[in-house]
Amino acid sequence: MELDIIRDQKGGYNKQSFIEKLDAYNILITAMQNGLPLDKAKAELELIHQQPLSKEKGGLFGKIGFSIEDTDAYIADLEKGIAKAFK
């Protein structure tokens, strides 16, 4: 991802939900660096990919979350990088 930051957006992804998903990716990357077998790493990546990101309530009294567009792009780039490690 070209951006250094993920912008805020009213009604975007819940920040805690996103951080938890990033933590799961970091744990996977660390496990891969420590010799996690390829088949287990692929299975774990799929589980993390399926982990939903909750959204904040939008509208007049909505909460601020992370930009959906920025977050989706960041996660896609992160998953591409992890997938490259499988080759």
Number of C-alpha atoms within 10 A of each C-alpha: 14 8 9 7 11 16 14 16 19 19 20 24 24 20 18 13 16 20 12 13 18 15 13 18 20 12 12 20 16 12 13 17 10 9 9 14 10 13 10 12 19 16 11 15 19 12 11 17 16 9 14 10 19 14 19 18 16 14 9 8 9 13 16 18 24 23 19 20 13 19 20 14 16 18 17 14 14 14 17 11 11 18 13 8 12 11 6
